[in-house]
Amino acid sequence: GVVRYLTTSYRIADGRIELQRGLLSRQRLSTPLDRVRTVDLTASVVHRLLRLSTVGIGTGTAATDGSDRLELDALATRNAVALRDRLLTGAAARADLATRGPAEDGAGDVVPAPEERLARFTPRWLWYAPFTSTGLVLVGGILGALSQVAGQYDLDIRVDEDVAAPSGVLIAGVVMVLLLAALAITVLGYLVQNGGLTLTRQPGSWHLRRGLLTTRETSIDVERVAGVAIGEQAPLRLARGARLSAIVTGLDRTDRGSEVLVPPAPAVVARTAAAAVLGTRTPIDSPLASHGPAAIRRQYVRALLPAALIAVALGVVLPRVSPWYLLTAPLPLAVAVVLAVDRARSLGHALTDQHLVARSGSLLRRREILQCDHVIGWTFRDTW
């Protein structure tokens, strides 16, 4: 750790940011400032106590490991903030210079506009935490860890020898405890991750800050935001909620955290923030054109064909267990019909003066809104 600290250095010069690290195996990374898409400032509890931050610079590089990441750990927070502002200001200035040419005399004396707040976390947002899959994943991880501990120490409880057969009340109680644990873990995890969230528009960038224990500040260059995506998953739609993410040009798809603008929250909050990012509400509220009967038939085939195979398999296996179980065989078909109807209803697109809108999905419905100026080509793909 000491060697890595002493052999790491960086500089900004000639329109580039360069990072050098390593003693025996030295590595030097260099990228132009106009390649900077996002700047993340992350501070764990220990970092916050020591007034330090980790700076992560997103350049759109498709790196498969951490060796090619432009990341500076344990910078003084004031220096990290200054570095972030310089990176984004430098990238925006170079992009503006490339498109508009040199500024006129006195242009540098213009006072930047104050920041504009678009969204802020409120306790009401906790209502939408149970409508995500985070709690189930955490509970599954806990159960998996308990099973590993039980296997490591040879813990084996046999019902027929150690305890009496569980009653229906006991089983219902265990299920209720697990559900309450999942609910508590989900709400707590959502609060820890998104507590204190603020989304603001600063000169040249969108700025998101969130987190109670480990704080993360993400700044996205305004020029790199090509549009937004409004996530309307089925559970969130039932709760009248939605999430908002940014479509950032050149950003690595694996870096999902840098795209988030609004986590699961009231739909009106996500839509209002989306309108502020886009500068208009037209692509958000505009009606969508249907994709035609062929596309609708495809949605039904994709949903009903696998469900039919499952129903046939259940119809063959279940009668051997109990004839009454045969009544559950058509259940996959009923669920598939509901999904097919919702998929067909969700499918659509629209084209406004400035934006291309596309919506699809049922359980994971997304409305993607892309600025037409950012469209650089088309890909046509036809399955058999």
Secondary structure, DSSP 8 states (H G I E B T S, - for coil): -HHHHHT-EEEEETTEEEEEE-SSS-EEEEEEGGG--EEEEEE-HHHHHTTEEEEEEE-----SSGGG-EEEEEEEHHHHHHHHHHHHHHHHHHHHHHHH-S--TTGGG------EEEEE--GGGGGGGGGSSHHHHHHHHHHHHHHHHHHHTT----TTTTS----HHHHHHHHHHHHHHHHHHHHHHHHHHHTT-EEEEETTEEEEEE-SSSEEEEEEEGGGEEEEEEEEEHHHHHTTEEEEEEEETT--TT-GGGTEEEEEEEHHHHHHHHHHHHT-SHHHHS--B---HHHHHHHHHHHHHHHHHHHHHHHHHHHHH-GGGGGGTTHHHHHHHHHHHHHHHH-EEEE-SSEEEEEE-STEEEEEEEEGGG----------
